[in-house]
């Protein structure tokens, strides 16, 4: 079964990055979509929309000849993406040295079932970013990044919680990564079967998938007079595309 997922084909934390972006980008050799290029996009709005709906990115890098891919949460404000973490993080220590990094975000929208095993696929939206990260040392910029991260995870949360202390800010590392090389790829629709297979007595179509929110579970030490605020009881992810 062949599953065409993200920016590649499949056959069968805690960090803070800052990523500025531009509207229509010219693809580089690394970001040019080669497999089914008509599904690719280099438009800033498409990239932003996918990033805004996602919750987890994967940060790929090579250290001492060994490849690593680390999942982590992130946030975005205007033309910047943020990921934060501890100065003790090996990934952060390596990335601030200026090594190449690849950041990816994928949203899975559905399972595409074909009449043949070979043409099964997935509907998805994905973003891939290449670049080199640099350290952000300004305290104001770092605080803004933490706010963006928190608001991306759950909008309205920052104004209700305690702001980071000076020691917490000092214990947080922030990196910046210009979004000079970035691309999006999107698959929608049903299966693409071989013409000879359309008469087979096999069900074909899509099983849509989505992120569902369950009822909030209060902390065991929560004061009984504290009610669930609307930004929690009415929590939804932005549906950008």
MONOR-V792100 format. One line per field, one symbol per residue. phi: phi as a letter, one per 20 degrees, with the letter a starting at -180 (. if undefined). Layout:
# MONOR-V792100
phi = ???
This chain:
# MONOR-V792100
phi = .edecldbdddr.rbcdccfcdfddefeffeffeelffeebdegfffgffffefccddddbdclndfccdebfbbcbldcdcbcafffffffffffenefccdcccdedredddedffefbcebcbcccdrcecfddffffffffffffffffbfnfgfdefffffffffececddcfeedbbdbcccnefdefgfefefecfcqcdfcbeddefgdfffdfffeeeffgfefdfbefeec
